[in-house]
Amino acid sequence: MKEGDTALVALPQMDGGNKIRPVLLLRQLPAPYYDFLVCGISSQTHQMIKNFDDIIAERDDDFKKSGIVKESIIRLSFLAVIPRNFIAGTIGSISEERHQRVLHRLSDYLVKR
């Protein structure tokens, strides 16, 4: 399991419960825990925040390898830190180019004044 992989994890929901959802492993956090900063992946494309979230479509070169089954958004607006042992395994991965683009969007947003 590595940065840029997609995985299924139980994520907290607005109603207080948890639901198994696809996520993108954005960054592994430092020792001693090695938790992962993740963002949710959703097929609810109407929720996309333009110039922030990233859409992954069936026509994209990395779609099939991603393990995602239908057009979805990589939701930078839905971040969580997940303990490494909560991630049973991965379902795929995105391209290095997409991973870097997503990370740059997030970092640009975080340092914007």
RAHU-V503967 format. One record per residue. N is the residue number from 1. RES is the residue in three letters. PHI is phi in degrees with one decimal (none if undefined). Layout:
N;RES;PHI / N;RES;PHI
This chain:
1;MET;none / 2;LYS;-148.1 / 3;GLU;-57.3 / 4;GLY;94.0 / 5;ASP;-79.7 / 6;THR;-105.5 / 7;ALA;-148.5 / 8;LEU;-109.7 / 9;VAL;-142.6 / 10;ALA;-80.9 / 11;LEU;-108.1 / 12;PRO;-65.7 / 13;GLN;-112.3 / 14;MET;-59.2 / 15;ASP;-83.5 / 16;GLY;93.4 / 17;GLY;-87.6 / 18;ASN;-122.6 / 19;LYS;-143.3 / 20;ILE;-69.6 / 21;ARG;-136.5 / 22;PRO;-75.7 / 23;VAL;-137.1 / 24;LEU;-107.9 / 25;LEU;-79.4 / 26;LEU;-76.4 / 27;ARG;-146.6 / 28;GLN;-86.7 / 29;LEU;-81.6 / 30;PRO;-68.1 / 31;ALA;-59.0 / 32;PRO;-93.9 / 33;TYR;-95.6 / 34;TYR;60.5 / 35;ASP;-63.2 / 36;PHE;-117.8 / 37;LEU;-82.8 / 38;VAL;-125.8 / 39;CYS;-128.5 / 40;GLY;-71.4 / 41;ILE;-121.6 / 42;SER;-134.7 / 43;SER;-83.2 / 44;GLN;-80.5 / 45;THR;-64.0 / 46;HIS;-66.5 / 47;GLN;-86.3 / 48;MET;-62.0 / 49;ILE;-96.8 / 50;LYS;-57.9 / 51;ASN;64.6 / 52;PHE;-133.7 / 53;ASP;-69.7 / 54;ASP;-125.4 / 55;ILE;-94.9 / 56;ILE;-117.2 / 57;ALA;-112.2 / 58;GLU;-57.6 / 59;ARG;-78.1 / 60;ASP;-73.6 / 61;ASP;-57.5 / 62;ASP;-96.5 / 63;PHE;-60.8 / 64;LYS;-60.1 / 65;LYS;-69.5 / 66;SER;-69.6 / 67;GLY;82.7 / 68;ILE;-80.0 / 69;VAL;-96.0 / 70;LYS;-150.9 / 71;GLU;-46.6 / 72;SER;-146.4 / 73;ILE;-113.4 / 74;ILE;-89.0 / 75;ARG;-92.1 / 76;LEU;-64.3 / 77;SER;-83.4 / 78;PHE;-132.4 / 79;LEU;-104.6 / 80;ALA;-155.2 / 81;VAL;-107.1 / 82;ILE;-117.0 / 83;PRO;-58.6 / 84;ARG;-51.5 / 85;ASN;-75.1 / 86;PHE;-86.7 / 87;ILE;-101.7 / 88;ALA;-70.9 / 89;GLY;172.3 / 90;THR;-105.9 / 91;ILE;-112.6 / 92;GLY;168.9 / 93;SER;-157.4 / 94;ILE;-101.2 / 95;SER;-68.4 / 96;GLU;-60.8 / 97;GLU;-60.8 / 98;ARG;-65.7 / 99;HIS;-58.4 / 100;GLN;-64.5 / 101;ARG;-61.2 / 102;VAL;-64.1 / 103;LEU;-62.6 / 104;HIS;-65.7 / 105;ARG;-59.9 / 106;LEU;-65.5 / 107;SER;-65.6 / 108;ASP;-60.6 / 109;TYR;-64.9 / 110;LEU;-68.1 / 111;VAL;-98.8 / 112;LYS;-65.5 / 113;ARG;-113.9
